Amino acid sequence: MEIETKGTIFLEKTGKSKSEHLAVFLRTTKGNFKLRRLGKNPFFDEFLHKLDGKTVNVKGILDGKLILAKEIE
């Protein structure tokens, strides 16, 4: 489902042992969603990691608790 939402980006450790990494999340008024850019590395995206603590507008695809971002402003 296509969505447009606003929220604050934060990082949180996820995964177990070998797959553990700092994942990017978006805190919105409707809850927290894991955030990835469409077509980018799911484990590390330098662009998203640099936005930690920033409030952004996101347009993308919602898949459960995951947002695959097409645009981030």
C-alpha positions in Angstrom: 0.0 0.0 0.0 1.3 3.5 -0.9 1.7 5.9 2.0 2.9 9.3 2.9 3.9 10.0 6.5 6.0 12.2 8.8 8.2 11.0 11.6 11.5 11.0 13.4 14.3 8.6 12.4 16.1 6.6 15.1 18.5 3.6 15.1 18.0 0.4 17.0 19.9 -2.8 17.2 18.1 -5.8 15.6 18.9 -9.3 14.6 20.8 -12.1 16.4 24.5 -12.8 16.5 25.8 -12.7 12.8 22.8 -10.7 11.5 22.8 -8.1 14.3 23.0 -4.6 13.0 21.7 -1.1 13.6 18.4 -0.9 11.8 16.7 2.4 10.9 13.2 3.1 12.2 10.7 5.9 11.7 8.7 7.0 14.8 5.3 8.3 13.7 2.0 9.1 15.5 0.8 5.6 14.3 3.8 3.7 15.8 7.3 2.7 14.9 8.2 1.3 11.4 11.4 -0.2 10.1 12.6 2.1 7.3 14.5 1.1 4.2 15.1 2.9 0.9 13.7 0.9 -2.1 16.5 -0.9 -3.9 19.2 -0.1 -1.3 21.2 -2.2 1.1 18.8 -3.5 3.8 21.6 -3.8 6.5 23.4 -0.5 6.1 22.4 2.7 4.3 24.7 5.5 5.1 22.2 8.1 3.9 19.5 6.9 6.4 22.0 6.5 9.2 23.0 10.1 8.9 19.4 11.2 9.4 19.3 9.7 12.9 17.3 12.1 15.1 15.9 14.1 12.2 12.2 14.6 11.4 11.4 13.7 7.8 8.5 13.2 5.3 8.5 9.8 3.7 6.6 8.5 0.6 6.8 4.8 -0.1 5.3 1.4 0.2 4.0 0.1 3.5 4.4 -3.7 4.1 3.3 -4.5 7.6 5.7 -2.7 9.9 8.2 -1.9 7.1 8.3 1.2 5.0 10.1 0.9 1.7 10.9 4.6 1.0 10.7 6.0 -2.5 11.2 9.6 -1.4 12.6 11.1 1.9 12.5 14.9 2.5 
